[in-house]
Each structure stands twice: as C-alpha cells, then as structure tokens.
Amino acid sequence: MARENDDGPEQILERALLYLKRHGEAGRIDPERRRERVAAEYSRFRDEERRRGGRFPLSVGGSTWVSLGPTNGAGRMTGIAPHPTDSGTVLAGAAGGGVWKTTDSGASWIPLTDGLNDLSVGAVAYAPSSPNVVYVGTG
C-alpha cells in the first residue's frame, strides 16, 4: 500500500498534466510559441529597466555580507566561458541563478539574465563564429 507522500503513477501524471497546462497548449509545448513568450517577457523587463535608469543595482559601500546558507550545494556554477580574446572577461552560469559576467577578472560581476523566466543554467558558451553571440542552456 502506497503512503500519502509516495510518488505513484497517478501523482506523476497529475504533475505532468499541471506542467503542460501551465506551459503548453492542448497538452503539448510549442517550442516556437514558448520562445516568443520568453522573448516578449525579456523585452518588457529590459524596457522597464531602461525606464528606471539602469539595469544593475548599485553596491552599498562599506557593507559586510554574511553567508546564511544553505550549505548543501545551492548556488553552484554549472558553466564557465572565458571570452576568446579578452582575458578579463568571463561568463558564468549558475544552476539556480542565471548568467553572470565579469570584465575585470572576477573583481565584480553583473547579472545578465534577470529578465528571463527560467534562471536555471546548465551551460554557457561563446559562439565560435562571434564573441558577440552567447549560447545559454537553460532547463
């Protein structure tokens, strides 16, 4: 007999259907429509940030930061991409925190993907054809 918290076939099917209902149309996900929705959402984010006069928060001088956890591996980096021609520029992707960029060899970092609705990054790379093109694998 299954316990209440077990993931039996019914619970798994129910979760899958809920996911498709939230993200898909008629039980299937159209990748082009999903891409259009994400692009529109990111465009709205960038427009709002421009209206507010900037995209990146300012740091607080003299502040001291203390890590409060978790200590179970959260915040792990899953992809690192050094710029092919600028040795001080690096992109880093985080499992739970998007893509970050440094142009000063890691002394400071700026977030690049705060406007995306899926910040889980599994891979990041510069395109071999142009360092102006970045590929980000989300999931």
Stockholm file with secondary structure:
# STOCKHOLM 1.0

chainA/1-139         MARENDDGPEQILERALLYLKRHGEAGRIDPERRRERVAAEYSRFRDEERRRGGRFPLSVGGSTWVSLGPTNGAGRMTGIAPHPTDSGTVLAGAAGGGVWKTTDSGASWIPLTDGLNDLSVGAVAYAPSSPNVVYVGTG
#=GR chainA/1-139 SS CCCTTSCCHHHHHHHHHHHHHHHCBTTBCCHHHHHHHHHHHHHHHHHHHHHTTCSSCCCCTTCCCCCCCCCSSTTCEEEEEECSSCTTCEEEEETTTEEEEESSTTSCCEESCTTSSCCCEEEEEEETTEEEEEEEEEC
#=GC SS_cons         CCCTTSCCHHHHHHHHHHHHHHHCBTTBCCHHHHHHHHHHHHHHHHHHHHHTTCSSCCCCTTCCCCCCCCCSSTTCEEEEEECSSCTTCEEEEETTTEEEEESSTTSCCEESCTTSSCCCEEEEEEETTEEEEEEEEEC
//
